[in-house]
Amino acid sequence: MAKLYLILTIFEMLEALITSKTRLKLLLKFFLNPSNTSYLRGLATEFSESTNAVRVELNRLEEANMLLSTYEGNKKIFRVNTTHPLFPDIQAIVFKYVGLDKLIEKVLDNIGDLKEVYLVGALANGVYTEGIDLVIVGDVNEVYLCKAVQKVEETIKKPITYTLDSSGTFSINHLPESALKIWESYGE
């Protein structure tokens, strides 16, 4: 019960600290997957927000040096500044908000011969969704995996779907371009 309270408190604290829903969407977009890039009108369409609301928040994040921008033709393209001193901390908070920290902590320990785990789907694109989609690579204990996923779903109150590749012939080329590696074995 204490862990559930802590998770709810994290959600409430983040939403209290970040009162702008647009800013929260931008943090999710760029800090979940640092390879994400986008431009003003694309973000406004994706978020179903006015371009002015998105522009204000983009400017604030850029002034704080949390986002960097470049021009491609007449489009100003934004990306996260991974060298910002607060980048790891903000990314950790975003992971907690989404529930990835619990997923990694509870599911990936003692699972078997796990090689890699990728976040795919809308969340990998930085679009907040109610579910988490994964591709899990390795020879794992599927019964344990299923039970662990169910426990995490109950804790974070989000459905988790996964594809398990234990064939030994996995290729990253079969993943969508936006796939985000969230775990990798550094063993032998």
C-alpha atoms as a printed R data frame, in Angstrom:
    type eleno elety resid chain resno      x       y       z
1   ATOM     1    CA   MET     A     1  0.000   0.000   0.000
2   ATOM     2    CA   ALA     A     2  2.895   2.371   0.759
3   ATOM     3    CA   LYS     A     3  4.351   1.861  -2.747
4   ATOM     4    CA   LEU     A     4  0.990   2.628  -4.361
5   ATOM     5    CA   TYR     A     5  0.740   5.801  -2.269
6   ATOM     6    CA   LEU     A     6  4.252   6.790  -3.366
7   ATOM     7    CA   ILE     A     7  3.335   6.294  -7.039
8   ATOM     8    CA   LEU     A     8  0.163   8.358  -6.676
9   ATOM     9    CA   THR     A     9  2.190  11.012  -4.881
10  ATOM    10    CA   ILE     A    10  4.699  11.116  -7.776
11  ATOM    11    CA   PHE     A    11  1.848  11.646 -10.265
12  ATOM    12    CA   GLU     A    12  0.289  14.355  -8.105
13  ATOM    13    CA   MET     A    13  3.632  16.083  -7.461
14  ATOM    14    CA   LEU     A    14  4.593  16.149 -11.117
15  ATOM    15    CA   GLU     A    15  1.216  17.530 -12.139
16  ATOM    16    CA   ALA     A    16  1.401  20.107  -9.320
17  ATOM    17    CA   LEU     A    17  4.925  21.150 -10.302
18  ATOM    18    CA   ILE     A    18  4.135  21.232 -13.995
19  ATOM    19    CA   THR     A    19  0.801  23.002 -14.166
20  ATOM    20    CA   SER     A    20  0.895  23.376 -17.932
21  ATOM    21    CA   LYS     A    21 -0.466  20.250 -19.639
22  ATOM    22    CA   THR     A    22  1.304  21.356 -22.813
23  ATOM    23    CA   ARG     A    23  4.659  21.525 -20.987
24  ATOM    24    CA   LEU     A    24  4.061  18.074 -19.530
25  ATOM    25    CA   LYS     A    25  3.326  16.709 -23.020
26  ATOM    26    CA   LEU     A    26  6.536  18.300 -24.320
27  ATOM    27    CA   LEU     A    27  8.595  16.780 -21.517
28  ATOM    28    CA   LEU     A    28  7.111  13.367 -22.284
29  ATOM    29    CA   LYS     A    29  7.710  13.827 -26.007
30  ATOM    30    CA   PHE     A    30 11.362  14.759 -25.721
31  ATOM    31    CA   PHE     A    31 12.580  13.156 -22.482
32  ATOM    32    CA   LEU     A    32 11.081   9.679 -22.957
33  ATOM    33    CA   ASN     A    33 12.970   9.195 -26.192
34  ATOM    34    CA   PRO     A    34 15.856  11.652 -26.670
35  ATOM    35    CA   SER     A    35 16.012  10.880 -30.390
36  ATOM    36    CA   ASN     A    36 12.581  12.465 -30.931
37  ATOM    37    CA   THR     A    37 12.513  15.667 -32.932
38  ATOM    38    CA   SER     A    38  9.566  17.779 -33.956
39  ATOM    39    CA   TYR     A    39  8.445  21.222 -35.062
40  ATOM    40    CA   LEU     A    40  5.799  23.644 -33.826
41  ATOM    41    CA   ARG     A    41  2.870  22.796 -36.103
42  ATOM    42    CA   GLY     A    42  3.534  19.058 -35.862
43  ATOM    43    CA   LEU     A    43  3.455  19.242 -32.072
44  ATOM    44    CA   ALA     A    44  0.315  21.397 -32.072
45  ATOM    45    CA   THR     A    45 -1.437  18.821 -34.242
46  ATOM    46    CA   GLU     A    46 -0.132  15.870 -32.226
47  ATOM    47    CA   PHE     A    47 -1.209  17.435 -28.914
48  ATOM    48    CA   SER     A    48 -4.471  18.928 -30.258
49  ATOM    49    CA   GLU     A    49 -3.319  22.278 -28.857
50  ATOM    50    CA   SER     A    50 -3.107  25.737 -30.349
51  ATOM    51    CA   THR     A    51  0.209  26.644 -31.959
52  ATOM    52    CA   ASN     A    52  0.456  29.603 -29.580
53  ATOM    53    CA   ALA     A    53  0.205  27.392 -26.461
54  ATOM    54    CA   VAL     A    54  2.869  25.052 -27.834
55  ATOM    55    CA   ARG     A    55  5.107  27.953 -28.955
56  ATOM    56    CA   VAL     A    56  5.062  29.519 -25.476
57  ATOM    57    CA   GLU     A    57  6.147  26.260 -23.827
58  ATOM    58    CA   LEU     A    58  8.750  25.467 -26.490
59  ATOM    59    CA   ASN     A    59 10.249  28.931 -25.991
60  ATOM    60    CA   ARG     A    60 10.376  28.458 -22.203
61  ATOM    61    CA   LEU     A    61 12.103  25.101 -22.514
62  ATOM    62    CA   GLU     A    62 14.510  26.445 -25.122
63  ATOM    63    CA   GLU     A    63 15.344  29.507 -22.975
64  ATOM    64    CA   ALA     A    64 16.101  27.115 -20.102
65  ATOM    65    CA   ASN     A    65 18.437  25.269 -22.510
66  ATOM    66    CA   MET     A    66 16.436  22.046 -22.051
67  ATOM    67    CA   LEU     A    67 15.556  21.988 -25.756
68  ATOM    68    CA   LEU     A    68 17.806  22.784 -28.677
69  ATOM    69    CA   SER     A    69 16.651  23.874 -32.110
70  ATOM    70    CA   THR     A    70 17.904  23.879 -35.673
71  ATOM    71    CA   TYR     A    71 16.331  25.026 -38.894
72  ATOM    72    CA   GLU     A    72 15.403  22.741 -41.779
73  ATOM    73    CA   GLY     A    73 14.241  25.110 -44.477
74  ATOM    74    CA   ASN     A    74 11.690  27.330 -42.779
75  ATOM    75    CA   LYS     A    75 10.895  24.805 -40.006
76  ATOM    76    CA   LYS     A    76 12.409  25.162 -36.580
77  ATOM    77    CA   ILE     A    77 13.113  21.605 -35.392
78  ATOM    78    CA   PHE     A    78 13.336  20.939 -31.655
79  ATOM    79    CA   ARG     A    79 15.143  18.177 -29.778
80  ATOM    80    CA   VAL     A    80 16.102  17.599 -26.167
81  ATOM    81    CA   ASN     A    81 19.450  18.815 -24.893
82  ATOM    82    CA   THR     A    82 20.943  15.601 -23.506
83  ATOM    83    CA   THR     A    83 23.955  17.549 -22.199
84  ATOM    84    CA   HIS     A    84 21.805  19.690 -19.902
85  ATOM    85    CA   PRO     A    85 22.865  19.000 -16.298
86  ATOM    86    CA   LEU     A    86 19.284  18.131 -15.313
87  ATOM    87    CA   PHE     A    87 18.612  15.836 -18.276
88  ATOM    88    CA   PRO     A    88 19.179  12.533 -16.386
89  ATOM    89    CA   ASP     A    89 17.069  13.717 -13.452
90  ATOM    90    CA   ILE     A    90 14.181  14.956 -15.586
91  ATOM    91    CA   GLN     A    91 14.267  11.783 -17.667
92  ATOM    92    CA   ALA     A    92 14.139   9.701 -14.466
93  ATOM    93    CA   ILE     A    93 11.108  11.700 -13.289
94  ATOM    94    CA   VAL     A    94  9.392  11.215 -16.652
95  ATOM    95    CA   PHE     A    95 10.130   7.473 -16.482
96  ATOM    96    CA   LYS     A    96  8.581   7.396 -12.991
97  ATOM    97    CA   TYR     A    97  5.536   9.318 -14.230
98  ATOM    98    CA   VAL     A    98  4.983   6.837 -17.054
99  ATOM    99    CA   GLY     A    99  5.789   3.788 -14.923
100 ATOM   100    CA   LEU     A   100  8.888   2.593 -16.768
101 ATOM   101    CA   ASP     A   101 10.990   2.670 -13.611
102 ATOM   102    CA   LYS     A   102  8.743   0.080 -11.935
103 ATOM   103    CA   LEU     A   103  8.632  -1.992 -15.097
104 ATOM   104    CA   ILE     A   104 12.401  -2.148 -15.298
105 ATOM   105    CA   GLU     A   105 12.850  -2.728 -11.569
106 ATOM   106    CA   LYS     A   106 10.188  -5.420 -11.088
107 ATOM   107    CA   VAL     A   107 10.016  -7.261 -14.411
108 ATOM   108    CA   LEU     A   108 13.571  -7.367 -15.661
109 ATOM   109    CA   ASP     A   109 15.209  -8.716 -12.508
110 ATOM   110    CA   ASN     A   110 15.483 -12.550 -12.367
111 ATOM   111    CA   ILE     A   111 13.692 -13.064 -15.661
112 ATOM   112    CA   GLY     A   112 16.186 -15.386 -17.355
113 ATOM   113    CA   ASP     A   113 18.631 -14.791 -20.201
114 ATOM   114    CA   LEU     A   114 17.325 -11.370 -21.153
115 ATOM   115    CA   LYS     A   115 19.244  -9.564 -23.912
116 ATOM   116    CA   GLU     A   116 17.342  -6.319 -24.666
117 ATOM   117    CA   VAL     A   117 14.032  -4.572 -24.043
118 ATOM   118    CA   TYR     A   118 12.589  -1.944 -26.362
119 ATOM   119    CA   LEU     A   119  9.769   0.507 -25.789
120 ATOM   120    CA   VAL     A   120  7.660   0.724 -28.954
121 ATOM   121    CA   GLY     A   121  4.374   2.315 -29.951
122 ATOM   122    CA   ALA     A   122  3.073   5.770 -29.185
123 ATOM   123    CA   LEU     A   123  4.988   6.085 -25.923
124 ATOM   124    CA   ALA     A   124  8.303   5.566 -27.749
125 ATOM   125    CA   ASN     A   125  7.313   8.545 -29.878
126 ATOM   126    CA   GLY     A   126  6.811  10.585 -26.714
127 ATOM   127    CA   VAL     A   127  3.027  10.499 -26.942
128 ATOM   128    CA   TYR     A   128  1.485   9.709 -23.580
129 ATOM   129    CA   THR     A   129 -0.833   6.706 -23.712
130 ATOM   130    CA   GLU     A   130 -2.563   4.620 -21.109
131 ATOM   131    CA   GLY     A   131 -0.539   1.540 -22.063
132 ATOM   132    CA   ILE     A   132  3.059   0.442 -22.470
133 ATOM   133    CA   ASP     A   133  4.158  -1.629 -25.481
134 ATOM   134    CA   LEU     A   134  7.414  -3.578 -25.353
135 ATOM   135    CA   VAL     A   135  9.562  -5.908 -27.413
136 ATOM   136    CA   ILE     A   136 11.511  -8.289 -25.155
137 ATOM   137    CA   VAL     A   137 14.500 -10.132 -26.614
138 ATOM   138    CA   GLY     A   138 16.042 -13.187 -24.982
139 ATOM   139    CA   ASP     A   139 15.344 -16.618 -23.569
140 ATOM   140    CA   VAL     A   140 13.209 -15.741 -20.561
141 ATOM   141    CA   ASN     A   141 10.941 -17.492 -18.101
142 ATOM   142    CA   GLU     A   142  7.610 -16.592 -19.700
143 ATOM   143    CA   VAL     A   143  5.534 -17.680 -16.691
144 ATOM   144    CA   TYR     A   144  7.569 -15.390 -14.417
145 ATOM   145    CA   LEU     A   145  7.402 -12.616 -17.028
146 ATOM   146    CA   CYS     A   146  3.608 -12.826 -17.225
147 ATOM   147    CA   LYS     A   147  3.209 -12.741 -13.419
148 ATOM   148    CA   ALA     A   148  5.677  -9.869 -13.044
149 ATOM   149    CA   VAL     A   149  3.943  -7.852 -15.774
150 ATOM   150    CA   GLN     A   150  0.579  -8.360 -14.042
151 ATOM   151    CA   LYS     A   151  2.010  -7.074 -10.742
152 ATOM   152    CA   VAL     A   152  3.489  -4.004 -12.412
153 ATOM   153    CA   GLU     A   153  0.197  -3.335 -14.239
154 ATOM   154    CA   GLU     A   154 -1.589  -3.336 -10.886
155 ATOM   155    CA   THR     A   155  1.025  -1.006  -9.400
156 ATOM   156    CA   ILE     A   156  1.181   1.554 -12.214
157 ATOM   157    CA   LYS     A   157 -2.483   1.192 -13.239
158 ATOM   158    CA   LYS     A   158 -1.588   0.792 -16.929
159 ATOM   159    CA   PRO     A   159 -1.800  -2.164 -19.282
160 ATOM   160    CA   ILE     A   160  1.484  -3.574 -20.566
161 ATOM   161    CA   THR     A   161  1.623  -5.517 -23.805
162 ATOM   162    CA   TYR     A   162  4.755  -7.224 -24.999
163 ATOM   163    CA   THR     A   163  6.146  -9.259 -27.838
164 ATOM   164    CA   LEU     A   164  8.700 -11.845 -26.823
165 ATOM   165    CA   ASP     A   165 11.458 -12.776 -29.279
166 ATOM   166    CA   SER     A   166 13.369 -15.793 -28.023
167 ATOM   167    CA   SER     A   167 14.311 -17.071 -31.473
168 ATOM   168    CA   GLY     A   168 17.925 -15.916 -31.279
169 ATOM   169    CA   THR     A   169 17.548 -14.294 -34.701
170 ATOM   170    CA   PHE     A   170 16.316 -10.905 -33.528
171 ATOM   171    CA   SER     A   171 17.189  -7.931 -35.726
172 ATOM   172    CA   ILE     A   172 16.726  -4.321 -34.728
173 ATOM   173    CA   ASN     A   173 15.748  -3.684 -38.354
174 ATOM   174    CA   HIS     A   174 12.370  -5.282 -37.615
175 ATOM   175    CA   LEU     A   175 11.558  -2.605 -35.023
176 ATOM   176    CA   PRO     A   176  9.945   0.743 -35.794
177 ATOM   177    CA   GLU     A   177 12.389   3.635 -36.149
178 ATOM   178    CA   SER     A   178 11.083   5.196 -32.935
179 ATOM   179    CA   ALA     A   179 11.846   2.096 -30.826
180 ATOM   180    CA   LEU     A   180 13.673   3.045 -27.650
181 ATOM   181    CA   LYS     A   181 16.062   0.608 -25.976
182 ATOM   182    CA   ILE     A   182 15.240   0.801 -22.266
183 ATOM   183    CA   TRP     A   183 17.333  -2.143 -21.076
184 ATOM   184    CA   GLU     A   184 20.321  -4.108 -22.320
185 ATOM   185    CA   SER     A   185 22.313  -6.953 -20.862
186 ATOM   186    CA   TYR     A   186 25.952  -6.091 -20.363
187 ATOM   187    CA   GLY     A   187 26.836  -9.662 -19.433
188 ATOM   188    CA   GLU     A   188 28.802 -12.155 -21.469
